[in-house]
Amino acid sequence: MNIRKIKLALAVGLMNSSPNNIPNAIKDLMLGFKEVGAFLGLTVTGNERLNPVLIKETYAIRFEHCTVDVDLVSNPITQSQAVQGFQLH
């Protein structure tokens, strides 16, 4: 599995689109790579309030051969999300 290629494609795919649901967008982008395998599930691993408006959420998106951990900052009032960072392992 070429992790570098997958990370680059994931970063570019997220920059070129403005999805309302980032975890599902990551899942769809990852399923484009046959070497990651089938989708196994999505788990919320962290939820922390940064201030009265912003929430930091951490998700683990699991596939057969890898997992993507993604940190999102979301605003429930405006229904917006931004990726703070992600790791592929």
N, CA, C and O atoms as a GROMACS GRO file, in nm:
protein
  356
    1MET      N    1   0.084  -0.116   0.000
    1MET     CA    2   0.000   0.000   0.000
    1MET      C    3   0.090   0.124   0.000
    1MET      O    4   0.182   0.134   0.081
    2ASN      N    5   0.064   0.216  -0.089
    2ASN     CA    6   0.142   0.338  -0.099
    2ASN      C    7   0.074   0.447  -0.015
    2ASN      O    8  -0.012   0.520  -0.064
    3ILE      N    9   0.113   0.457   0.112
    3ILE     CA   10   0.050   0.549   0.206
    3ILE      C   11   0.070   0.694   0.162
    3ILE      O   12  -0.020   0.776   0.177
    4ARG      N   13   0.186   0.724   0.110
    4ARG     CA   14   0.214   0.861   0.065
    4ARG      C   15   0.117   0.903  -0.045
    4ARG      O   16   0.065   1.015  -0.043
    5LYS      N   17   0.092   0.815  -0.140
    5LYS     CA   18   0.001   0.844  -0.251
    5LYS      C   19  -0.142   0.863  -0.199
    5LYS      O   20  -0.213   0.952  -0.245
    6ILE      N   21  -0.183   0.781  -0.104
    6ILE     CA   22  -0.318   0.790  -0.049
    6ILE      C   23  -0.335   0.920   0.030
    6ILE      O   24  -0.438   0.986   0.017
    7LYS      N   25  -0.234   0.957   0.111
    7LYS     CA   26  -0.241   1.081   0.188
    7LYS      C   27  -0.253   1.202   0.096
    7LYS      O   28  -0.332   1.293   0.121
    8LEU      N   29  -0.174   1.203  -0.010
    8LEU     CA   30  -0.178   1.314  -0.105
    8LEU      C   31  -0.314   1.323  -0.173
    8LEU      O   32  -0.371   1.432  -0.183
    9ALA      N   33  -0.366   1.211  -0.218
    9ALA     CA   34  -0.497   1.210  -0.284
    9ALA      C   35  -0.608   1.253  -0.188
    9ALA      O   36  -0.700   1.323  -0.228
   10LEU      N   37  -0.597   1.212  -0.064
   10LEU     CA   38  -0.696   1.249   0.036
   10LEU      C   39  -0.691   1.400   0.064
   10LEU      O   40  -0.795   1.465   0.072
   11ALA      N   41  -0.571   1.454   0.079
   11ALA     CA   42  -0.556   1.598   0.104
   11ALA      C   43  -0.609   1.680  -0.014
   11ALA      O   44  -0.682   1.777   0.006
   12VAL      N   45  -0.572   1.642  -0.135
   12VAL     CA   46  -0.616   1.715  -0.254
   12VAL      C   47  -0.768   1.702  -0.271
   12VAL      O   48  -0.835   1.799  -0.304
   13GLY      N   49  -0.821   1.583  -0.248
   13GLY     CA   50  -0.964   1.562  -0.261
   13GLY      C   51  -1.044   1.646  -0.163
   13GLY      O   52  -1.149   1.698  -0.198
   14LEU      N   53  -0.995   1.658  -0.041
   14LEU     CA   54  -1.064   1.740   0.059
   14LEU      C   55  -1.052   1.889   0.030
   14LEU      O   56  -1.145   1.965   0.058
   15MET      N   57  -0.939   1.932  -0.027
   15MET     CA   58  -0.924   2.074  -0.062
   15MET      C   59  -1.011   2.112  -0.180
   15MET      O   60  -1.060   2.225  -0.186
   16ASN      N   61  -1.030   2.022  -0.274
   16ASN     CA   62  -1.104   2.052  -0.396
   16ASN      C   63  -1.255   2.043  -0.378
   16ASN      O   64  -1.330   2.084  -0.466
   17SER      N   65  -1.300   1.990  -0.267
   17SER     CA   66  -1.444   1.980  -0.246
   17SER      C   67  -1.480   2.049  -0.115
   17SER      O   68  -1.394   2.072  -0.029
   18SER      N   69  -1.606   2.082  -0.101
   18SER     CA   70  -1.652   2.142   0.025
   18SER      C   71  -1.770   2.059   0.076
   18SER      O   72  -1.884   2.104   0.072
   19PRO      N   73  -1.740   1.938   0.123
   19PRO     CA   74  -1.849   1.850   0.166
   19PRO      C   75  -1.911   1.897   0.298
   19PRO      O   76  -1.844   1.959   0.381
   20ASN      N   77  -2.039   1.866   0.315
   20ASN     CA   78  -2.107   1.896   0.440
   20ASN      C   79  -2.072   1.793   0.545
   20ASN      O   80  -2.073   1.824   0.665
   21ASN      N   81  -2.040   1.672   0.503
   21ASN     CA   82  -2.009   1.564   0.595
   21ASN      C   83  -1.870   1.511   0.562
   21ASN      O   84  -1.856   1.422   0.478
   22ILE      N   85  -1.769   1.564   0.627
   22ILE     CA   86  -1.630   1.530   0.595
   22ILE      C   87  -1.598   1.383   0.620
   22ILE      O   88  -1.529   1.322   0.537
   23PRO      N   89  -1.643   1.322   0.730
   23PRO     CA   90  -1.611   1.179   0.747
   23PRO      C   91  -1.662   1.091   0.632
   23PRO      O   92  -1.593   0.998   0.591
   24ASN      N   93  -1.781   1.119   0.581
   24ASN     CA   94  -1.832   1.042   0.467
   24ASN      C   95  -1.754   1.072   0.340
   24ASN      O   96  -1.734   0.983   0.257
   25ALA      N   97  -1.710   1.196   0.323
   25ALA     CA   98  -1.628   1.231   0.206
   25ALA      C   99  -1.495   1.157   0.211
   25ALA      O  100  -1.447   1.110   0.108
   26ILE      N  101  -1.435   1.146   0.330
   26ILE     CA  102  -1.309   1.072   0.344
   26ILE      C  103  -1.332   0.925   0.312
   26ILE      O  104  -1.251   0.863   0.243
   27LYS      N  105  -1.442   0.870   0.362
   27LYS     CA  106  -1.474   0.729   0.334
   27LYS      C  107  -1.486   0.707   0.183
   27LYS      O  108  -1.431   0.610   0.130
   28ASP      N  109  -1.558   0.795   0.115
   28ASP     CA  110  -1.575   0.780  -0.030
   28ASP      C  111  -1.443   0.793  -0.105
   28ASP      O  112  -1.418   0.718  -0.199
   29LEU      N  113  -1.358   0.888  -0.064
   29LEU     CA  114  -1.227   0.903  -0.128
   29LEU      C  115  -1.140   0.780  -0.106
   29LEU      O  116  -1.072   0.734  -0.198
   30MET      N  117  -1.142   0.727   0.015
   30MET     CA  118  -1.059   0.610   0.046
   30MET      C  119  -1.106   0.485  -0.028
   30MET      O  120  -1.023   0.402  -0.066
   31LEU      N  121  -1.235   0.472  -0.050
   31LEU     CA  122  -1.286   0.355  -0.121
   31LEU      C  123  -1.243   0.354  -0.267
   31LEU      O  124  -1.257   0.252  -0.335
   32GLY      N  125  -1.189   0.466  -0.316
   32GLY     CA  126  -1.134   0.472  -0.451
   32GLY      C  127  -1.001   0.397  -0.463
   32GLY      O  128  -0.954   0.373  -0.574
   33PHE      N  129  -0.941   0.360  -0.352
   33PHE     CA  130  -0.816   0.285  -0.351
   33PHE      C  131  -0.846   0.141  -0.313
   33PHE      O  132  -0.890   0.114  -0.201
   34LYS      N  133  -0.823   0.050  -0.404
   34LYS     CA  134  -0.855  -0.091  -0.378
   34LYS      C  135  -0.769  -0.151  -0.268
   34LYS      O  136  -0.811  -0.247  -0.203
   35GLU      N  137  -0.647  -0.095  -0.246
   35GLU     CA  138  -0.560  -0.155  -0.146
   35GLU      C  139  -0.602  -0.128  -0.002
   35GLU      O  140  -0.550  -0.192   0.090
   36VAL      N  141  -0.696  -0.034   0.022
   36VAL     CA  142  -0.741  -0.010   0.160
   36VAL      C  143  -0.843  -0.115   0.205
   36VAL      O  144  -0.862  -0.135   0.325
   37GLY      N  145  -0.907  -0.181   0.111
   37GLY     CA  146  -1.005  -0.284   0.145
   37GLY      C  147  -1.142  -0.226   0.169
   37GLY      O  148  -1.170  -0.111   0.136
   38ALA      N  149  -1.228  -0.306   0.227
   38ALA     CA  150  -1.367  -0.268   0.250
   38ALA      C  151  -1.379  -0.177   0.372
   38ALA      O  152  -1.296  -0.180   0.463
   39PHE      N  153  -1.482  -0.097   0.372
   39PHE     CA  154  -1.512  -0.008   0.483
   39PHE      C  155  -1.566  -0.091   0.599
   39PHE      O  156  -1.658  -0.171   0.582
   40LEU      N  157  -1.508  -0.073   0.720
   40LEU     CA  158  -1.548  -0.149   0.838
   40LEU      C  159  -1.632  -0.068   0.936
   40LEU      O  160  -1.712  -0.124   1.010
   41GLY      N  161  -1.614   0.063   0.936
   41GLY     CA  162  -1.694   0.143   1.029
   41GLY      C  163  -1.630   0.276   1.061
   41GLY      O  164  -1.513   0.301   1.032
   42LEU      N  165  -1.712   0.361   1.122
   42LEU     CA  166  -1.669   0.494   1.162
   42LEU      C  167  -1.702   0.510   1.310
   42LEU      O  168  -1.815   0.484   1.352
   43THR      N  169  -1.605   0.554   1.389
   43THR     CA  170  -1.623   0.568   1.533
   43THR      C  171  -1.580   0.707   1.577
   43THR      O  172  -1.476   0.756   1.534
   44VAL      N  173  -1.659   0.769   1.662
   44VAL     CA  174  -1.620   0.896   1.724
   44VAL      C  175  -1.531   0.861   1.843
   44VAL      O  176  -1.575   0.794   1.936
   45THR      N  177  -1.406   0.905   1.839
   45THR     CA  178  -1.311   0.872   1.946
   45THR      C  179  -1.287   0.989   2.040
   45THR      O  180  -1.225   0.971   2.145
   46GLY      N  181  -1.334   1.107   2.004
   46GLY     CA  182  -1.316   1.222   2.091
   46GLY      C  183  -1.413   1.333   2.056
   46GLY      O  184  -1.450   1.350   1.940
   47ASN      N  185  -1.453   1.408   2.158
   47ASN     CA  186  -1.544   1.519   2.140
   47ASN      C  187  -1.512   1.620   2.250
   47ASN      O  188  -1.532   1.592   2.368
   48GLU      N  189  -1.464   1.736   2.210
   48GLU     CA  190  -1.417   1.834   2.307
   48GLU      C  191  -1.463   1.974   2.265
   48GLU      O  192  -1.446   2.013   2.149
   49ARG      N  193  -1.520   2.049   2.356
   49ARG     CA  194  -1.564   2.184   2.327
   49ARG      C  195  -1.443   2.278   2.339
   49ARG      O  196  -1.376   2.281   2.442
   50LEU      N  197  -1.416   2.354   2.231
   50LEU     CA  198  -1.303   2.447   2.229
   50LEU      C  199  -1.342   2.584   2.284
   50LEU      O  200  -1.263   2.649   2.353
   51ASN      N  201  -1.463   2.625   2.254
   51ASN     CA  202  -1.519   2.750   2.306
   51ASN      C  203  -1.672   2.737   2.297
   51ASN      O  204  -1.720   2.631   2.258
   52PRO      N  205  -1.747   2.840   2.331
   52PRO     CA  206  -1.894   2.824   2.327
   52PRO      C  207  -1.951   2.787   2.190
   52PRO      O  208  -2.065   2.739   2.182
   53VAL      N  209  -1.876   2.808   2.085
   53VAL     CA  210  -1.928   2.781   1.950
   53VAL      C  211  -1.863   2.661   1.883
   53VAL      O  212  -1.932   2.585   1.815
   54LEU      N  213  -1.732   2.642   1.899
   54LEU     CA  214  -1.659   2.540   1.825
   54LEU      C  215  -1.639   2.411   1.904
   54LEU      O  216  -1.616   2.413   2.025
   55ILE      N  217  -1.647   2.299   1.832
   55ILE     CA  218  -1.628   2.166   1.890
   55ILE      C  219  -1.522   2.093   1.810
   55ILE      O  220  -1.526   2.092   1.687
   56LYS      N  221  -1.427   2.031   1.880
   56LYS     CA  222  -1.327   1.947   1.814
   56LYS      C  223  -1.374   1.803   1.826
   56LYS      O  224  -1.396   1.752   1.936
   57GLU      N  225  -1.389   1.738   1.712
   57GLU     CA  226  -1.432   1.598   1.707
   57GLU      C  227  -1.321   1.515   1.644
   57GLU      O  228  -1.257   1.558   1.548
   58THR      N  229  -1.299   1.396   1.698
   58THR     CA  230  -1.200   1.305   1.642
   58THR      C  231  -1.273   1.178   1.599
   58THR      O  232  -1.351   1.121   1.675
   59TYR      N  233  -1.247   1.135   1.476
   59TYR     CA  234  -1.310   1.016   1.419
   59TYR      C  235  -1.204   0.914   1.380
   59TYR      O  236  -1.093   0.951   1.339
   60ALA      N  237  -1.236   0.788   1.394
   60ALA     CA  238  -1.154   0.679   1.341
   60ALA      C  239  -1.236   0.613   1.231
   60ALA      O  240  -1.343   0.556   1.257
   61ILE      N  241  -1.188   0.620   1.108
   61ILE     CA  242  -1.256   0.562   0.993
   61ILE      C  243  -1.177   0.437   0.957
   61ILE      O  244  -1.065   0.446   0.908
   62ARG      N  245  -1.238   0.321   0.981
   62ARG     CA  246  -1.165   0.194   0.969
   62ARG      C  247  -1.195   0.124   0.837
   62ARG      O  248  -1.310   0.119   0.791
   63PHE      N  249  -1.089   0.070   0.778
   63PHE     CA  250  -1.097  -0.012   0.658
   63PHE      C  251  -1.024  -0.142   0.689
   63PHE      O  252  -0.963  -0.155   0.795
   64GLU      N  253  -1.030  -0.239   0.598
   64GLU     CA  254  -0.967  -0.368   0.621
   64GLU      C  255  -0.817  -0.358   0.645
   64GLU      O  256  -0.763  -0.428   0.731
   65HIS      N  257  -0.748  -0.271   0.571
   65HIS     CA  258  -0.603  -0.267   0.576
   65HIS      C  259  -0.544  -0.140   0.636
   65HIS      O  260  -0.422  -0.126   0.644
   66CYS      N  261  -0.629  -0.046   0.677
   66CYS     CA  262  -0.578   0.078   0.736
   66CYS      C  263  -0.689   0.150   0.812
   66CYS      O  264  -0.806   0.114   0.803
   67THR      N  265  -0.648   0.252   0.886
   67THR     CA  266  -0.741   0.336   0.961
   67THR      C  267  -0.702   0.480   0.938
   67THR      O  268  -0.584   0.514   0.937
   68VAL      N  269  -0.802   0.566   0.920
   68VAL     CA  270  -0.778   0.710   0.908
   68VAL      C  271  -0.832   0.775   1.035
   68VAL      O  272  -0.951   0.765   1.065
   69ASP      N  273  -0.744   0.842   1.109
   69ASP     CA  274  -0.785   0.922   1.224
   69ASP      C  275  -0.792   1.066   1.178
   69ASP      O  276  -0.692   1.120   1.128
   70VAL      N  277  -0.907   1.129   1.194
   70VAL     CA  278  -0.925   1.266   1.146
   70VAL      C  279  -0.977   1.354   1.260
   70VAL      O  280  -1.068   1.316   1.334
   71ASP      N  281  -0.916   1.473   1.272
   71ASP     CA  282  -0.960   1.572   1.370
   71ASP      C  283  -1.036   1.681   1.295
   71ASP      O  284  -0.984   1.740   1.200
   72LEU      N  285  -1.158   1.707   1.339
   72LEU     CA  286  -1.242   1.810   1.277
   72LEU      C  287  -1.276   1.917   1.379
   72LEU      O  288  -1.292   1.889   1.498
   73VAL      N  289  -1.285   2.039   1.332
   73VAL     CA  290  -1.340   2.148   1.412
   73VAL      C  291  -1.472   2.184   1.347
   73VAL      O  292  -1.477   2.219   1.229
   74SER      N  293  -1.579   2.176   1.426
   74SER     CA  294  -1.711   2.201   1.369
   74SER      C  295  -1.785   2.309   1.447
   74SER      O  296  -1.762   2.332   1.566
   75ASN      N  297  -1.874   2.374   1.375
   75ASN     CA  298  -1.960   2.476   1.433
   75ASN      C  299  -2.103   2.430   1.412
   75ASN      O  300  -2.154   2.435   1.300
   76PRO      N  301  -2.170   2.384   1.518
   76PRO     CA  302  -2.305   2.332   1.503
   76PRO      C  303  -2.407   2.439   1.461
   76PRO      O  304  -2.510   2.406   1.403
   77ILE      N  305  -2.379   2.565   1.489
   77ILE     CA  306  -2.472   2.672   1.454
   77ILE      C  307  -2.475   2.693   1.304
   77ILE      O  308  -2.582   2.704   1.244
   78THR      N  309  -2.357   2.700   1.241
   78THR     CA  310  -2.350   2.722   1.096
   78THR      C  311  -2.343   2.592   1.017
   78THR      O  312  -2.344   2.594   0.894
   79GLN      N  313  -2.337   2.478   1.088
   79GLN     CA  314  -2.328   2.346   1.024
   79GLN      C  315  -2.203   2.333   0.938
   79GLN      O  316  -2.207   2.268   0.834
   80SER      N  317  -2.091   2.396   0.979
   80SER     CA  318  -1.968   2.389   0.901
   80SER      C  319  -1.866   2.302   0.973
   80SER      O  320  -1.866   2.290   1.096
   81GLN      N  321  -1.777   2.243   0.894
   81GLN     CA  322  -1.671   2.157   0.945
   81GLN      C  323  -1.541   2.192   0.873
   81GLN      O  324  -1.541   2.229   0.756
   82ALA      N  325  -1.431   2.179   0.946
   82ALA     CA  326  -1.298   2.199   0.886
   82ALA      C  327  -1.205   2.091   0.940
   82ALA      O  328  -1.209   2.056   1.058
   83VAL      N  329  -1.122   2.038   0.851
   83VAL     CA  330  -1.025   1.936   0.892
   83VAL      C  331  -0.908   2.003   0.960
   83VAL      O  332  -0.846   2.093   0.902
   84GLN      N  333  -0.878   1.961   1.082
   84GLN     CA  334  -0.761   2.014   1.152
   84GLN      C  335  -0.639   1.928   1.120
   84GLN      O  336  -0.526   1.978   1.118
   85GLY      N  337  -0.659   1.800   1.095
   85GLY     CA  338  -0.549   1.711   1.058
   85GLY      C  339  -0.599   1.568   1.047
   85GLY      O  340  -0.707   1.534   1.095
   86PHE      N  341  -0.518   1.485   0.983
   86PHE     CA  342  -0.553   1.342   0.974
   86PHE      C  343  -0.427   1.259   0.971
   86PHE      O  344  -0.320   1.305   0.929
   87GLN      N  345  -0.440   1.135   1.016
   87GLN     CA  346  -0.331   1.038   1.014
   87GLN      C  347  -0.381   0.911   0.950
   87GLN      O  348  -0.496   0.872   0.970
   88LEU      N  349  -0.297   0.848   0.875
   88LEU     CA  350  -0.329   0.722   0.810
   88LEU      C  351  -0.233   0.616   0.865
   88LEU      O  352  -0.112   0.632   0.857
   89HIS      N  353  -0.287   0.511   0.921
   89HIS     CA  354  -0.202   0.403   0.974
   89HIS      C  355  -0.271   0.270   0.956
   89HIS      O  356  -0.215   0.167   0.994
   0.00000   0.00000   0.00000
